[in-house]
Amino acid sequence: MSGRVLLVTDDAGAQRALRAAFTPLQGEWEVAAARGAADALRRLDGPGFDALVADAQLAGVGCAELLIETRRL
C-alpha cells in the first residue's frame, strides 16, 4: 500500500532536497509538492494525503497557520 505525502515549501532548493529524500521510498510514497501555503490548501481540498511536510519558514501564510487550516479541512 502506498501513502500520499504533500511537500510544502516556497524554496526551490528545499523542494528538490525533500523530493530527493523521498526517492528511496517511491514504492511506498506518492509525492506531490506545493509552492507555499495557498497552493497547499488548494491541493488539500482534493484527494486526501496521508502526510504533510511543510517548511517552517513559509512566506505569507506561515507553517503554523497552514497546519491550523489543514485541521479544519
C-alpha positions as a printed Julia matrix, in Angstrom:
73×3 Matrix{Float64}:
   0.0    0.0    0.0
   1.27   3.44  -0.91
   0.76   6.65   1.07
   0.45  10.15  -0.3
   2.63  12.96   1.04
   2.41  16.68   0.27
   5.65  18.64   0.45
   5.1   22.36   1.1
   7.87  24.91   0.57
   8.33  28.1   -1.38
  12.08  27.44  -1.71
  13.04  25.58  -4.9
  16.22  24.16  -3.36
  14.37  22.83  -0.33
  11.75  21.28  -2.6
  14.45  19.45  -4.57
  16.04  18.22  -1.33
  12.72  16.99   0.05
  11.89  15.17  -3.19
  15.34  13.58  -3.14
  14.77  12.41   0.44
  11.64  10.54  -0.69
  13.27   8.98  -3.78
  14.32   5.78  -1.94
  10.73   5.46  -0.7
   9.0    5.93  -4.06
   7.4    2.47  -3.84
   5.85   3.45  -0.5
   5.01   7.13  -1.02
   3.42   9.11  -3.83
   4.94  12.58  -3.55
   3.22  15.84  -4.52
   4.63  19.32  -4.0
   3.02  22.67  -3.27
   4.64  26.06  -3.75
   3.57  27.7   -0.48
   0.62  27.53   1.87
  -2.03  28.82  -0.54
  -1.1   26.18  -3.12
  -1.07  23.52  -0.39
  -4.58  24.44   0.76
  -5.86  24.17  -2.83
  -4.27  20.73  -3.18
  -5.57  19.58   0.2
  -9.09  20.38  -0.97
  -8.76  17.49  -3.46
  -7.86  13.83  -2.98
  -6.54  13.11   0.51
  -2.98  12.98   1.73
  -1.59  10.76   4.46
   1.23  13.12   5.46
   2.24  16.75   5.13
   5.84  18.01   5.3
   5.99  21.8    5.5
   8.78  24.35   5.56
   8.74  26.07   8.96
   9.52  29.42   7.29
   6.81  29.75   4.65
   6.24  33.25   3.25
   2.79  34.76   3.67
   0.66  32.22   5.48
   3.13  30.57   7.82
   3.56  26.93   8.71
   1.54  27.18  11.94
  -1.38  28.81  10.12
  -1.19  26.15   7.39
  -1.41  23.37   9.98
  -4.38  25.05  11.69
  -6.21  25.35   8.35
  -5.32  21.76   7.49
  -7.03  20.51  10.64
 -10.2   22.35   9.6
 -10.41  20.51   6.27
